Amino acid sequence: MVKTSLLTSVALAISIGFSGIIAPSVSANTPVPIQKVQSQPMIEHVKSIRTEHKGISSIAITEEWFNPQNGFFRDDKLVKEPGKITLKSKVYQYPNQKSLFRETIDRYQDKDIWTQLGVETLNGQQVKKMKTIIEPKSGIYQIAYVSSSTGLPIKEEEFDEKNKLIVTFVYFFDQVSDPKGEIFKVKEQHAEIDLQKAK
């Protein structure tokens, strides 16, 4: 538990510290009250932090923004591995894609993949605890904690065939405004930082 908290804190620090390398600072990480942005479409924003617990320690932070009005989608990835940080950013357009939030909600409602184990409280929220149906050969499975009120995941854990934790995902969802159009200006960027040289 302490190790997971420490790794998550490091991931958040890295995300905040290096967010300016990929693109200019925008209001993408701050929820904006709806009454202030009535003339602007609300952009869906998803942030996930992936922490590995076995083998080589690495942390990956992914941020996605989607504008349902015009189909613009931005995908940023930051991967911290021993001695190196990799940053990638790309903008696509998917005119016929449905809501990013709706797509995530639907994924956890697929009864061919997920079965509900019960209801619990996580970080003060009521969540449905769900488990993937195990594939016979691999034995790897996921446990997800999905908000009962929104249908969106808060946390997902992956376990091996011996029930040992392999990977943890933590999710954050909000809607943001981008009145200056900064979020989707980045077309494609890639950067690598050698931590040994940076010392």
Solvent accessible surface area in square Angstrom, and as a share of the most:
residue,aa,sasa,rsa
1,M,188,0.84
2,V,124,0.71
3,K,119,0.51
4,T,32,0.18
5,S,59,0.38
6,L,109,0.54
7,L,24,0.12
8,T,29,0.17
9,S,62,0.40
10,V,60,0.34
11,A,0,0.00
12,L,65,0.32
13,A,64,0.50
14,I,16,0.08
15,S,10,0.06
16,I,131,0.66
17,G,58,0.56
18,F,56,0.23
19,S,59,0.38
20,G,55,0.53
21,I,79,0.40
22,I,16,0.08
23,A,10,0.08
24,P,83,0.52
25,S,111,0.72
26,V,40,0.23
27,S,47,0.31
28,A,1,0.01
29,N,84,0.43
30,T,83,0.48
31,P,86,0.54
32,V,35,0.20
33,P,64,0.40
34,I,114,0.58
35,Q,126,0.56
36,K,151,0.64
37,V,14,0.08
38,Q,149,0.66
39,S,107,0.69
40,Q,64,0.29
41,P,42,0.26
42,M,38,0.17
43,I,6,0.03
44,E,9,0.04
45,H,8,0.04
46,V,14,0.08
47,K,25,0.11
48,S,18,0.12
49,I,1,0.01
50,R,79,0.29
51,T,3,0.02
52,E,47,0.21
53,H,34,0.15
54,K,96,0.41
55,G,80,0.77
56,I,129,0.66
57,S,56,0.36
58,S,17,0.11
59,I,6,0.03
60,A,21,0.16
61,I,6,0.03
62,T,28,0.16
63,E,18,0.08
64,E,45,0.20
65,W,9,0.03
66,F,1,0.00
67,N,10,0.05
68,P,64,0.40
69,Q,142,0.63
70,N,63,0.32
71,G,1,0.01
72,F,57,0.24
73,F,20,0.08
74,R,8,0.03
75,D,25,0.13
76,D,16,0.08
77,K,86,0.36
78,L,13,0.06
79,V,43,0.25
80,K,50,0.21
81,E,63,0.28
82,P,87,0.55
83,G,22,0.21
84,K,75,0.32
85,I,3,0.01
86,T,15,0.09
87,L,1,0.01
88,K,98,0.41
89,S,2,0.01
90,K,74,0.31
91,V,16,0.09
92,Y,78,0.30
93,Q,89,0.40
94,Y,90,0.34
95,P,100,0.63
96,N,152,0.78
97,Q,51,0.23
98,K,105,0.44
99,S,33,0.21
100,L,13,0.06
101,F,31,0.13
102,R,104,0.38
103,E,68,0.31
104,T,10,0.06
105,I,25,0.13
106,D,48,0.25
107,R,115,0.42
108,Y,5,0.02
109,Q,109,0.49
110,D,54,0.28
111,K,174,0.74
112,D,123,0.64
113,I,79,0.40
114,W,17,0.06
115,T,63,0.37
116,Q,92,0.41
117,L,94,0.47
118,G,28,0.27
119,V,84,0.48
120,E,74,0.33
121,T,102,0.59
122,L,37,0.19
123,N,126,0.65
124,G,72,0.69
125,Q,82,0.37
126,Q,111,0.50
127,V,0,0.00
128,K,60,0.26
129,K,49,0.21
130,M,18,0.08
131,K,52,0.22
132,T,13,0.08
133,I,97,0.49
134,I,73,0.37
135,E,120,0.54
136,P,137,0.86
137,K,202,0.86
138,S,52,0.34
139,G,14,0.14
140,I,71,0.36
141,Y,23,0.09
142,Q,39,0.17
143,I,14,0.07
144,A,0,0.00
145,Y,25,0.10
146,V,3,0.02
147,S,5,0.03
148,S,47,0.30
149,S,102,0.66
150,T,74,0.43
151,G,14,0.14
152,L,18,0.09
153,P,2,0.01
154,I,24,0.12
155,K,47,0.20
156,E,20,0.09
157,E,25,0.11
158,E,37,0.16
159,F,36,0.15
160,D,9,0.04
161,E,109,0.49
162,K,146,0.62
163,N,101,0.52
164,K,121,0.51
165,L,54,0.27
166,I,32,0.16
167,V,3,0.02
168,T,5,0.03
169,F,45,0.19
170,V,31,0.18
171,Y,37,0.14
172,F,94,0.39
173,F,46,0.19
174,D,31,0.16
175,Q,73,0.32
176,V,0,0.00
177,S,2,0.01
178,D,16,0.08
179,P,87,0.55
180,K,166,0.70
181,G,33,0.32
182,E,42,0.19
183,I,0,0.00
184,F,26,0.11
185,K,127,0.54
186,V,10,0.06
187,K,129,0.55
188,E,115,0.51
189,Q,80,0.35
190,H,108,0.48
191,A,35,0.27
192,E,104,0.47
193,I,37,0.19
194,D,62,0.32
195,L,38,0.19
196,Q,114,0.51
197,K,173,0.73
198,A,73,0.57
199,K,192,0.81
